[in-house]
């Protein structure tokens, strides 16, 4: 979907660029044949914004038909016809692109991003899985606000579950700022990929030196080294087998409402 929307925006940008090139070319050519830059500028701008039968257009028509012979009448009319055809085509492309973008836009995700940015004293959960699911239950029971940052390829149905979430890369500065990291109390990385969790922790610590960071890791050796990069708590799922991991995480990050 993101690729489709990006292509749509590219079409819109290209159409606008062509119009911005077409306007000055039309203006200069008409000025060359009429010698009246002020009148031509008015007529061209009115033509491109869809204003018809104005005084400027009328005066330009009088000049084209009454003042000059065919040697200038034909070029002037040709320029106007080509310019109007070009304007119509470009506006059609822009309209089609806008409708296409509206069709594929995920408005609920956009709304969630706005909501997340204005959260305060909340918990950010990076990726949604069984661990995150249990953690969310604990957060809900203590009424602690939270937001889930999903993997771009995830299809977890969080919208249907009424869970505040949006897709993004937890190792990306912009994504973390959208999640309101500067105002968050804690962030939890529960991905099965240790590298993503560590990189995300580094980014989180850089953006918010005071935030409490918990990261899921697969090896004890790695776990010991992560404290040097700002990870407060590391969790190795295998060591917590049989325990309520979600409840453990809630307790360790100290997410008690108020």
C-alpha positions as CSV (number, residue, x, y, z in Angstrom):
1,X,0.0,0.0,0.0
2,X,2.8,2.5,0.9
3,X,4.4,1.8,-2.5
4,X,1.1,2.6,-4.3
5,X,0.6,5.8,-2.3
6,X,4.2,6.9,-3.0
7,X,3.7,6.3,-6.8
8,X,0.5,8.4,-6.6
9,X,2.3,11.3,-4.9
10,X,5.0,11.1,-7.6
11,X,2.4,11.4,-10.3
12,X,0.9,14.5,-8.5
13,X,4.3,16.1,-8.2
14,X,5.2,15.4,-11.8
15,X,1.8,16.9,-12.9
16,X,2.4,20.1,-10.8
17,X,5.9,20.4,-12.2
18,X,4.7,20.2,-15.8
19,X,2.1,22.9,-15.1
20,X,4.7,25.1,-13.5
21,X,6.8,24.7,-16.6
22,X,3.9,25.1,-19.0
23,X,2.7,28.4,-17.5
24,X,5.9,30.4,-18.0
25,X,6.5,28.9,-21.5
26,X,2.9,29.9,-22.5
27,X,3.4,33.4,-21.0
28,X,6.7,34.0,-22.8
29,X,5.4,32.8,-26.2
30,X,2.3,34.9,-26.0
31,X,4.3,37.9,-24.9
32,X,6.5,37.4,-27.9
33,X,3.5,37.6,-30.2
34,X,1.4,40.3,-28.4
35,X,4.0,42.5,-26.8
36,X,1.7,43.0,-23.8
37,X,3.2,41.1,-20.8
38,X,0.7,42.5,-18.2
39,X,-2.4,41.4,-20.3
40,X,-0.8,38.1,-21.2
41,X,0.1,37.3,-17.6
42,X,-3.5,37.9,-16.5
43,X,-5.0,35.8,-19.3
44,X,-2.6,32.9,-18.8
45,X,-3.1,32.7,-15.0
46,X,-6.9,33.0,-15.4
47,X,-6.8,30.2,-18.0
48,X,-4.8,27.8,-15.8
49,X,-7.0,28.4,-12.8
50,X,-10.1,27.8,-14.9
51,X,-11.5,31.3,-15.0
52,X,-13.1,31.9,-18.4
53,X,-14.6,34.8,-20.3
54,X,-12.8,37.5,-18.3
55,X,-11.8,40.9,-19.4
56,X,-8.2,39.8,-19.9
57,X,-9.2,36.9,-22.0
58,X,-11.5,39.1,-24.0
59,X,-8.8,41.8,-24.6
60,X,-6.4,39.1,-25.7
61,X,-8.9,37.8,-28.1
62,X,-9.4,41.2,-29.6
63,X,-5.6,41.6,-30.0
64,X,-5.3,38.2,-31.7
65,X,-8.2,38.7,-34.1
66,X,-8.2,42.4,-34.8
67,X,-4.6,43.6,-34.6
68,X,-2.6,40.9,-36.3
69,X,-2.8,39.0,-39.5
70,X,-2.7,35.2,-39.9
71,X,1.1,35.2,-39.3
72,X,0.4,36.0,-35.6
73,X,-3.2,34.9,-35.2
74,X,-2.5,31.3,-35.8
75,X,0.5,31.1,-33.4
76,X,-1.5,32.8,-30.7
77,X,-4.5,30.6,-31.0
78,X,-2.3,27.5,-31.2
79,X,-0.5,28.4,-28.0
80,X,-3.8,29.0,-26.2
81,X,-5.2,25.7,-27.4
82,X,-2.1,23.7,-26.5
83,X,-1.9,25.4,-23.1
84,X,-5.5,24.7,-22.3
85,X,-5.2,21.0,-23.4
86,X,-2.1,20.7,-21.3
87,X,-3.8,22.3,-18.3
88,X,-6.8,20.0,-18.7
89,X,-4.6,16.8,-19.0
90,X,-2.4,17.8,-16.0
91,X,-5.4,18.6,-13.8
92,X,-7.0,15.3,-14.8
93,X,-3.8,13.5,-13.7
94,X,-3.8,15.4,-10.4
95,X,-7.5,14.6,-9.8
96,X,-7.0,10.9,-10.6
97,X,-4.0,10.8,-8.3
98,X,-5.9,12.4,-5.4
99,X,-8.8,10.0,-5.8
100,X,-6.3,7.1,-5.9
101,X,-4.5,8.3,-2.8
102,X,-7.8,8.6,-1.0
103,X,-8.7,5.1,-1.9
104,X,-5.6,3.6,-0.5
105,X,-5.0,5.9,2.4
106,X,-5.3,4.4,5.9
107,X,-7.1,7.2,7.7
108,X,-7.3,5.2,10.9
109,X,-3.6,4.8,11.0
110,X,-3.1,8.5,10.5
111,X,-5.5,9.2,13.3
112,X,-3.6,6.8,15.6
113,X,-0.3,8.5,14.8
114,X,-1.8,11.8,15.9
115,X,-3.2,10.3,19.1
116,X,0.2,8.6,19.9
117,X,2.1,11.8,19.5
118,X,0.1,13.5,22.2
119,X,0.2,10.7,24.7
120,X,1.9,11.5,28.1
121,X,3.6,9.2,30.6
122,X,2.8,6.2,28.5
123,X,4.5,2.9,27.5
124,X,5.6,2.2,23.9
125,X,5.5,-1.5,22.8
126,X,7.6,-2.3,19.8
127,X,6.1,-5.1,17.8
128,X,3.0,-7.1,18.6
129,X,3.2,-10.8,19.6
130,X,2.3,-13.0,22.5
131,X,4.5,-11.2,25.0
132,X,3.1,-7.8,23.9
133,X,-0.4,-9.2,24.2
134,X,0.1,-10.2,27.8
135,X,1.8,-6.9,28.6
136,X,-1.1,-5.0,27.1
137,X,-3.5,-6.9,29.4
138,X,-1.4,-5.8,32.4
139,X,-1.3,-2.2,31.2
140,X,-5.0,-2.1,30.7
141,X,-5.6,-3.4,34.2
142,X,-3.5,-0.6,35.7
143,X,-5.0,2.0,33.2
144,X,-1.6,2.9,31.9
145,X,-1.8,4.5,28.4
146,X,0.2,2.7,25.7
147,X,0.9,2.5,22.0
148,X,2.0,-0.4,19.8
149,X,4.5,0.2,17.0
150,X,3.9,-2.7,14.6
151,X,6.2,-4.2,12.0
152,X,5.5,-2.8,8.5
153,X,4.5,-6.3,7.3
154,X,2.5,-7.2,10.3
155,X,-1.2,-8.2,10.0
156,X,-2.3,-8.4,13.7
157,X,-5.7,-6.9,13.4
158,X,-5.1,-4.4,16.3
159,X,-7.6,-2.0,14.8
160,X,-10.3,-4.5,15.3
161,X,-9.1,-5.0,18.9
162,X,-9.3,-1.3,19.5
163,X,-5.7,-1.1,20.4
164,X,-3.9,2.1,19.7
165,X,-1.2,1.2,17.1
166,X,0.5,2.2,13.9
167,X,3.1,0.7,11.6
168,X,6.7,1.8,11.6
169,X,10.3,0.9,12.3
170,X,11.2,1.1,16.0
171,X,14.8,1.8,15.0
172,X,13.8,5.0,13.1
173,X,13.9,8.4,14.9
174,X,10.8,9.7,13.1
175,X,8.8,6.6,14.1
176,X,9.8,6.9,17.7
177,X,8.9,10.6,17.8
178,X,5.5,9.8,16.3
179,X,5.1,7.3,19.2
180,X,5.7,10.2,21.6
181,X,8.9,8.8,23.0
182,X,9.9,12.2,24.5
183,X,6.9,12.0,26.8
184,X,6.9,8.2,27.5
185,X,7.7,6.6,30.8
186,X,8.9,3.3,29.3
187,X,9.5,1.5,26.1
188,X,9.6,-2.3,25.6
189,X,11.2,-4.1,22.7
190,X,9.7,-7.6,22.3
191,X,10.9,-8.5,18.8
192,X,12.5,-11.9,18.2
193,X,15.3,-10.1,16.4
194,X,18.0,-9.1,18.9
195,X,19.6,-6.6,16.5
196,X,16.4,-4.7,16.0
197,X,15.8,-4.6,19.8
198,X,19.3,-3.3,20.5
199,X,19.3,-0.7,17.7
200,X,15.8,0.4,18.9
201,X,17.1,0.7,22.4
202,X,20.0,2.9,21.3
203,X,17.6,5.2,19.4
204,X,15.2,5.4,22.3
205,X,18.0,6.3,24.8
206,X,19.3,9.0,22.5
207,X,15.8,10.6,22.1
208,X,14.8,10.3,25.7
209,X,17.7,9.9,28.3
210,X,15.2,9.4,31.1
211,X,13.0,6.7,29.6
212,X,13.0,3.2,31.1
213,X,14.0,0.7,28.5
214,X,13.3,-3.1,28.5
215,X,14.5,-5.3,25.8
216,X,13.8,-9.0,24.9
217,X,17.0,-10.8,24.0
218,X,17.8,-14.4,23.2
219,X,21.3,-14.8,24.8
220,X,22.6,-14.1,28.3
221,X,25.9,-12.9,26.9
222,X,24.3,-10.2,24.9
223,X,22.1,-9.3,27.7
224,X,25.0,-8.3,30.0
225,X,26.5,-6.0,27.4
226,X,23.3,-4.1,26.6
227,X,23.4,-2.2,29.9
228,X,26.3,-0.2,28.5
229,X,24.0,1.2,25.7
230,X,21.3,2.2,28.1
231,X,19.0,-0.8,28.4
232,X,17.6,-0.9,32.0
233,X,16.1,-4.4,31.9
234,X,16.7,-7.4,29.7
235,X,14.4,-10.3,29.4
236,X,15.3,-13.8,28.1
237,X,12.0,-15.6,27.4
238,X,13.6,-19.0,28.0
239,X,14.6,-18.0,31.5
240,X,11.0,-17.0,32.2
241,X,9.3,-20.1,31.0
242,X,6.3,-21.0,33.1
243,X,6.1,-17.4,34.5
244,X,3.7,-14.8,33.5
245,X,6.0,-12.7,31.3
246,X,3.6,-10.0,30.8
247,X,3.0,-9.5,34.5
248,X,6.8,-9.7,35.1
249,X,7.4,-6.9,32.6
250,X,4.7,-4.7,34.0
251,X,6.2,-5.1,37.5
252,X,9.8,-4.5,36.3
253,X,9.1,-1.3,34.3
254,X,7.2,0.0,37.2
255,X,4.1,1.0,35.2
256,X,1.8,1.9,38.0
257,X,-0.8,4.4,37.1
258,X,-0.2,7.9,38.6
